[in-house]
């Protein structure tokens, strides 16, 4: 399997290692994470077997989002298909508590959306958010996502990250 690595202005997104997932489990216990609905609270623990195998089964999954100059990720962000969820989504589980966490997460989410549309063929990306998670709602708004009042997603708010189809740039004469 070919590894996908995405570089943004301030982040590297790479497939997670077992060490990254162990780090996520430690932070989950604190409850101080911003996350999409299937990765929040007790439900997150049930999703970890999916996270561990998602890349191998599907060829894509949540990336470890590593800030430039850091050795450890600030969280997990990317395209995935959580079990029992209505559709694939751009999910995140971010344990970084610094003031820039929302902005960095939005940067990672935008890169993951671009990747899902350009490389995976998605026409749009959805994120399912807990209504009480103000920081995750702020991430969605920073990325330009719009709430979808018609989505059926079991107590979560669906946000759509629309992306225009990419067309090749015209060649210079």
N, C-alpha and C positions, 0 to 999 in steps of 0.2 A: 504494500500500500504506500502510495506517495504521500509524504507529509505536506500539509498545507500550513504555511506560515504567512501571516498578514502583518505588515508594518504600517502603523499610522504615524501621525506627528509625534505622539508621546507614548505609544504602546507597541508591544509585540504580542500578537495573538498566535498561539501555537497549540497543538493538541496537548491535553493535560497528561501528566504522569500520575502514577499511583501516589506519589508524594504530595502532589497538588490536591488530589481528592481527599487524602488524609487530613491535609490542612483545612480543607473545606468542612470536613466533619467536625473538627475541633471548633471552628467558628460557628457552626450551626448550633452547637450547644449553648452559645452565648445569646442567641436570638437577635443579635444586633446586625443583621445582614439586610441589604436591600435585594429583593428577588422577585422574579415572576412567580405567579401563583403556584405552579407545580413544584417549585423549588423553595417554597416558604414553609416554615413551621415543621410539624411532624411529617407532612407529605414529602418533604425533601429527602428524608432518610429512605423512604420507599423508592425514590427515583435513583438512588446511587447505583444499584446494579445496572440500570439502563445507562447511566453516565459512563460506567466502567467499560461497557461493551459497545456503546453506540457507534463510535468511530469505526470499529472493526466490522460491525454488521451493516452499516449504512454508508460508510465512506465519508461521513461528516459528523459533526457534533459540536458540543460546547468547547470553546477554546479557553485555555488558560490565558488571562489577560495580564501581561507583565509590564509594569511601567518601565520606561526607559531608565536604565541605570540600576534597576532592582534585580534581585536574584529570585524573589518569590512572587507569585501572582497576587493581584489584588482581588481576584475572583475568577469566575467562569462566565463566559458570554458567547453566545453563538446560536446557529441553527440546530434544531433537534426535533424529534417527534416523541414527546413524552407518552408513556402508555396511558391509555384511557382518555387522552386529550382530544378535542374535536378536530384539530388540524396541526400540521407542523408549526413551530413557532421560533422566534428569536427569543431565547431565554437568557436569564442572568441570575447569578448568585454571587454577590459582591460583598466581601467582608471588610474592605478598606473603609475606615471611619474618618479619614482625613477630609478636610474641607473641600478638596477637589474630587471626591469620590463620584458625585453625581455627574460632573462634567466629563471625567475620564470614562465613566460607564457609558455615557451618551456617545462618546467618540468610538468606543468599542462596539456598541450596538449599531451605529451607522456603518462601520466597516463590515460587521457581520451581515447586515442587510444587503449591502453592495455585493458581498461574496455570494450570498444565497441567490440573489437574482442573476448575477453574471455567471457564476460557476455551477449552480445547482438548478438553474432554470425557473426559479420561483418568480411569479409575476408581482407578488407583493409579499410582505412578511407581516405576521401578526405577533403580538405579545399579549399575554393574559396576565393582568395585574390585580393584586388584592386592593380593594378600594381604600383600605386604611394605610397603605404604604405610600406616604406622600413623596418620599424620595424616588421611588420607582415611577410614580406618576410624573414627577419632574423630569426623569430621564426620558420617558416617552415624549413629553412635550418638547424637550430640547432637540430630539431627533426629527421633529415635525410630524410625528405619528398622530393620528386622529382616532378618537374613541368611536367604536362601532356599536351603536345602541341596539342593533338587531342581532348581534352575535349571541349564541346560546353557549355560555361557558361557566355554568355551575358556580355562581357567586363571584366570579371574577369579572373585571372589565376588559373587554377586548380592545386593543389598540392596533390600528393598521399603519404600517410603514410603507406607503406607496412608493414604488420605484418605477421610473420611466424605462421602457426597454432601451437597452444600449444599442446605439447605431455606430458603425465605424465613422471616424472623422474623415471628411473629404481630403484627398491628397492634394498637396500644393502642386501647382503647375510648373 
